[in-house]
């Protein structure tokens, strides 16, 4: 699963931007891709990770199936 891209603005010095564009051109990539890669490497090094999104529908299915349907189980418990 790929994260959604969010447009942001980052201020770089003129020399940083020129160097970034030069490296991107040499590698045949867009400078934004190089920037994202460098940022991802930095965050990994700093051990900053984002928690994965929880698929709550899947969690509910996993709990419901062994119980024969969670709503059925709740009804049975309520009427006892």
Order of alpha helices (4+ residues) and beta strands (2+ residues): alpha-alpha-alpha-alpha
